[in-house]
Every structure is written in C-alpha cells, then in structure tokens.
Amino acid sequence: MISWNIHCDTNCSLCSAALETREHLFFKYDFSLNVWRQILKILKIQRQVYSCDQEIMIAAQMCGKKEVVAQIYGMCFTEFLYAIWLERNARRFQHKEKDWMQVYREILDRVSCRATEAQRLLLIM
C-alpha cells in the first residue's frame, strides 16, 4: 500500500515491532513460524522453514502432484496463509488475539472438514 502512496501503519499487526512484509508476517514472526513448523511436523516433513518465495514455490510444486500428502500439504498451506491473515486483521481491527496453538488447531479443523478420509488419516497418524 505504501508503494501506491496510501498512508497506513507499516508496523506488523502481530508484533508491532517490525515492518509488516509478507516475509515477516507469514514466515519470520515467531507466531506464524510456530504455526507453520507445527503443520510441517504433523505432515512429517522435516526441514527448516524457508523464505516466503521458496515456501510458495514448494507449495505450488506440491499442489501439482496427485499424492495424498501433496494434496493435504496444499490444503494446509492455503489454510495457513488464510488463518494468519485473519489473525492479523482480528488484531488490527478488532483488538482480539489468539495464541498460535489455537490458530494451528483451527487450521487442522478446516482442513479436516474438506479432506477425504485418506487425507484425514494423514493428519491423525
């Protein structure tokens, strides 16, 4: 919005301590980093969390595959981005906040509701 000359608060809505960039908001701030790490852990993916661009590239590659783990990965990634954005907006506009574990559980609930039985099994194993 700054690049469009729209004046707004540029501090992160989650921590108020850093510039709110997509990199910070989704993959550098401890809150979102904890959520994404927990999602990777439940999917049994053992790797570090990469930059936003790299994570998007991985998600795009996974979404092009037919395997159950790839399908559930795509759903989790999408729900993760949506949940972090919802939390950002709740904090900025409604002055409400959740802890990261609650957001993580809500992501799993939404994914489970959309998932097939085979996909759901991956989340509980």
ZIGIMO-V738635 format. One record per residue. N is the residue number from 1. NEAR is the number of other ideal C-beta (glycine too) atoms within 10 Angstrom. Layout:
n=<N,N>
near=<NEAR,NEAR>
This chain:
n=<1,2,3,4,5,6,7,8,9,10,11,12,13,14,15,16,17,18,19,20,21,22,23,24,25,26,27,28,29,30,31,32,33,34,35,36,37,38,39,40,41,42,43,44,45,46,47,48,49,50,51,52,53,54,55,56,57,58,59,60,61,62,63,64,65,66,67,68,69,70,71,72,73,74,75,76,77,78,79,80,81,82,83,84,85,86,87,88,89,90,91,92,93,94,95,96,97,98,99,100,101,102,103,104,105,106,107,108,109,110,111,112,113,114,115,116,117,118,119,120,121,122,123,124,125>
near=<10,10,5,6,6,7,7,9,10,11,13,20,18,21,16,10,9,15,11,21,13,13,15,17,23,22,20,17,22,10,20,24,14,16,24,22,15,18,21,16,11,17,16,9,13,7,8,6,16,12,12,17,11,11,18,16,12,15,18,11,12,19,14,9,12,6,9,15,14,16,18,25,22,18,19,23,21,16,19,22,20,12,20,23,13,13,24,19,12,14,18,14,9,8,7,9,13,16,11,21,11,13,21,21,14,16,25,18,10,16,23,14,8,12,19,11,6,10,16,17,12,18,16,8,7>
